[in-house]
């Protein structure tokens, strides 16, 4: 039995670690991709997970496959293709210190995943099916994602979703908005950032959570606010949990994904309908997820930055 199956990108994040006198970055390679980071957090804490996706048969694709296997993520659904190169993401800092993303993805292997290549038995085995929107930017991965979500819903799986907006990957922002909204209409549980709420609806955190619950059939929403923590809401409860404050942030790459995986791990432990969870139950889940995500920012990378369970429990006491 698989607890969570996810579909989407597996890639290498090249992160700027220093800059020379001419402004050129020295970069460190880290395994990543939002669904992979999400699953790695779940697996770290004891869940059984599997990824459906595509990489190249190049050196990076082989390394990524090995990383997932080492992390304990089931790779039966990972396709290796000799026709396309493994997707690469380059994370640099602009003049204000904020992250900028550049992608080698024209096309990248993850965009070339076809529905016919999916091992649907993995979805059959799973309790939860998770997806994001990087697999919705291009065909044939968009159709593969849409059909996989429909299949999972038909099979009665709980659907979790992270919009994970990366503007440079979309041909235009109208298409991005259309696809992000489509994803919201499919999901039972949504993890979305305050910036994505602003992009989609022009609303603040609490208004956005209300709007999503009222208009998209979503049962539980987490709105993450970076260092300010997370607002949560379902039909019977709502609240806000602050982020970790006494930490030295080095790299925020993957923190949102790690929050999502950590929160869903807590939902698995509760094993109750997300719309019925009490404020106490949700606050406990969000405290754990905020702590896990916060600790991840003290190290570089996504998958490589996930803290140990004991570290999270010890640090969580400080929230």
Secondary structure, DSSP 8 states (H G I E B T S, - for coil): -EEEEEES--EEEEEEEEE-TTS-EEEEEEEE-HHHHHHHHHHHTT--EEEEEEEESSHHHHHHHHHHHHHT-B-TTEEEESSSB--EEEEEE-TTS-EEEEEE-TTBGGGG--GGG--HHHHHHEEEEEE-SGGGSSTTHHHHHHHHHHHHHHTT-EEEEE----GGGSS-HHHHHHHHHHHHTT-SEEEEEHHHHHHHHS--HHHHHHHHHHHS--SEEEEE-GGG-EEEEESS-EEEE----SS-----TTHHHHHHHHHHHHHHHH-S-GGG--HHHHHHHHHHHHHHHHHHTTSSSSGGG---HHHHHHHHTT-
